[in-house]
Amino acid sequence: IVWFRWRGWDYTLKKATMMIKPRSLVSTS
């Protein structure tokens, strides 16, 4: 359960990073 939860958290964090990173680059540009 802990591993599954950690994996889900990692997936959510990675997805959020991908969404935020491009947006941040666009905002900065």
Jmol script that loads the backbone (N, CA, C; Angstrom):
load data "model"
ATOM      1  N   ILE A   1       0.851  -1.201   0.000  1.00  0.00           N
ATOM      2  CA  ILE A   1       0.000   0.000   0.000  1.00  0.00           C
ATOM      3  C   ILE A   1       0.891   1.256   0.000  1.00  0.00           C
ATOM      4  N   VAL A   2       1.888   1.246   0.843  1.00  0.00           N
ATOM      5  CA  VAL A   2       2.779   2.417   0.916  1.00  0.00           C
ATOM      6  C   VAL A   2       3.458   2.639  -0.435  1.00  0.00           C
ATOM      7  N   TRP A   3       3.928   1.535  -1.038  1.00  0.00           N
ATOM      8  CA  TRP A   3       4.623   1.664  -2.319  1.00  0.00           C
ATOM      9  C   TRP A   3       3.668   2.210  -3.379  1.00  0.00           C
ATOM     10  N   PHE A   4       2.450   1.672  -3.394  1.00  0.00           N
ATOM     11  CA  PHE A   4       1.465   2.120  -4.384  1.00  0.00           C
ATOM     12  C   PHE A   4       1.165   3.602  -4.186  1.00  0.00           C
ATOM     13  N   ARG A   5       1.039   4.001  -2.929  1.00  0.00           N
ATOM     14  CA  ARG A   5       0.733   5.395  -2.628  1.00  0.00           C
ATOM     15  C   ARG A   5       1.900   6.291  -3.059  1.00  0.00           C
ATOM     16  N   TRP A   6       3.128   5.826  -2.770  1.00  0.00           N
ATOM     17  CA  TRP A   6       4.307   6.610  -3.136  1.00  0.00           C
ATOM     18  C   TRP A   6       4.390   6.743  -4.655  1.00  0.00           C
ATOM     19  N   ARG A   7       4.107   5.644  -5.342  1.00  0.00           N
ATOM     20  CA  ARG A   7       4.159   5.661  -6.797  1.00  0.00           C
ATOM     21  C   ARG A   7       3.135   6.646  -7.343  1.00  0.00           C
ATOM     22  N   GLY A   8       1.944   6.632  -6.754  1.00  0.00           N
ATOM     23  CA  GLY A   8       0.895   7.549  -7.197  1.00  0.00           C
ATOM     24  C   GLY A   8       1.311   8.990  -6.946  1.00  0.00           C
ATOM     25  N   TRP A   9       1.972   9.212  -5.810  1.00  0.00           N
ATOM     26  CA  TRP A   9       2.414  10.570  -5.471  1.00  0.00           C
ATOM     27  C   TRP A   9       3.473  11.025  -6.464  1.00  0.00           C
ATOM     28  N   ASP A  10       4.390  10.109  -6.784  1.00  0.00           N
ATOM     29  CA  ASP A  10       5.454  10.436  -7.722  1.00  0.00           C
ATOM     30  C   ASP A  10       4.860  10.760  -9.091  1.00  0.00           C
ATOM     31  N   TYR A  11       3.860   9.976  -9.506  1.00  0.00           N
ATOM     32  CA  TYR A  11       3.214  10.195 -10.794  1.00  0.00           C
ATOM     33  C   TYR A  11       2.509  11.548 -10.805  1.00  0.00           C
ATOM     34  N   THR A  12       1.826  11.864  -9.715  1.00  0.00           N
ATOM     35  CA  THR A  12       1.112  13.140  -9.627  1.00  0.00           C
ATOM     36  C   THR A  12       2.098  14.296  -9.653  1.00  0.00           C
ATOM     37  N   LEU A  13       3.202  14.147  -8.917  1.00  0.00           N
ATOM     38  CA  LEU A  13       4.207  15.204  -8.865  1.00  0.00           C
ATOM     39  C   LEU A  13       4.825  15.417 -10.245  1.00  0.00           C
ATOM     40  N   LYS A  14       5.134  14.318 -10.933  1.00  0.00           N
ATOM     41  CA  LYS A  14       5.740  14.416 -12.260  1.00  0.00           C
ATOM     42  C   LYS A  14       4.777  15.072 -13.234  1.00  0.00           C
ATOM     43  N   LYS A  15       3.516  14.678 -13.179  1.00  0.00           N
ATOM     44  CA  LYS A  15       2.511  15.253 -14.070  1.00  0.00           C
ATOM     45  C   LYS A  15       2.352  16.741 -13.787  1.00  0.00           C
ATOM     46  N   ALA A  16       2.308  17.088 -12.508  1.00  0.00           N
ATOM     47  CA  ALA A  16       2.164  18.497 -12.134  1.00  0.00           C
ATOM     48  C   ALA A  16       3.379  19.283 -12.612  1.00  0.00           C
ATOM     49  N   THR A  17       4.563  18.687 -12.478  1.00  0.00           N
ATOM     50  CA  THR A  17       5.787  19.366 -12.905  1.00  0.00           C
ATOM     51  C   THR A  17       5.749  19.625 -14.406  1.00  0.00           C
ATOM     52  N   MET A  18       5.284  18.654 -15.178  1.00  0.00           N
ATOM     53  CA  MET A  18       5.214  18.812 -16.634  1.00  0.00           C
ATOM     54  C   MET A  18       4.234  19.918 -17.006  1.00  0.00           C
ATOM     55  N   MET A  19       3.139  20.011 -16.261  1.00  0.00           N
ATOM     56  CA  MET A  19       2.130  21.029 -16.566  1.00  0.00           C
ATOM     57  C   MET A  19       2.595  22.413 -16.119  1.00  0.00           C
ATOM     58  N   ILE A  20       3.222  22.469 -14.950  1.00  0.00           N
ATOM     59  CA  ILE A  20       3.677  23.755 -14.409  1.00  0.00           C
ATOM     60  C   ILE A  20       4.921  24.258 -15.141  1.00  0.00           C
ATOM     61  N   LYS A  21       5.834  23.369 -15.471  1.00  0.00           N
ATOM     62  CA  LYS A  21       7.083  23.780 -16.115  1.00  0.00           C
ATOM     63  C   LYS A  21       6.828  24.541 -17.412  1.00  0.00           C
ATOM     64  N   PRO A  22       6.064  23.975 -18.357  1.00  0.00           N
ATOM     65  CA  PRO A  22       5.784  24.684 -19.615  1.00  0.00           C
ATOM     66  C   PRO A  22       5.095  26.016 -19.348  1.00  0.00           C
ATOM     67  N   ARG A  23       4.161  26.029 -18.413  1.00  0.00           N
ATOM     68  CA  ARG A  23       3.421  27.254 -18.113  1.00  0.00           C
ATOM     69  C   ARG A  23       4.384  28.304 -17.571  1.00  0.00           C
ATOM     70  N   SER A  24       5.324  27.856 -16.727  1.00  0.00           N
ATOM     71  CA  SER A  24       6.289  28.780 -16.139  1.00  0.00           C
ATOM     72  C   SER A  24       7.182  29.358 -17.233  1.00  0.00           C
ATOM     73  N   LEU A  25       7.606  28.510 -18.161  1.00  0.00           N
ATOM     74  CA  LEU A  25       8.465  28.969 -19.255  1.00  0.00           C
ATOM     75  C   LEU A  25       7.731  29.996 -20.098  1.00  0.00           C
ATOM     76  N   VAL A  26       6.459  29.737 -20.391  1.00  0.00           N
ATOM     77  CA  VAL A  26       5.671  30.656 -21.213  1.00  0.00           C
ATOM     78  C   VAL A  26       5.494  31.980 -20.484  1.00  0.00           C
ATOM     79  N   SER A  27       5.240  31.898 -19.179  1.00  0.00           N
ATOM     80  CA  SER A  27       5.025  33.110 -18.397  1.00  0.00           C
ATOM     81  C   SER A  27       6.312  33.930 -18.335  1.00  0.00           C
ATOM     82  N   THR A  28       7.443  33.236 -18.214  1.00  0.00           N
ATOM     83  CA  THR A  28       8.733  33.928 -18.124  1.00  0.00           C
ATOM     84  C   THR A  28       9.093  34.558 -19.462  1.00  0.00           C
ATOM     85  N   SER A  29       8.836  33.852 -20.533  1.00  0.00           N
ATOM     86  CA  SER A  29       9.198  34.362 -21.863  1.00  0.00           C
ATOM     87  C   SER A  29       8.429  35.632 -22.167  1.00  0.00           C
TER      88      SER A  29
END
end "model"
wireframe off; spacefill off
backbone 0.3
color backbone group
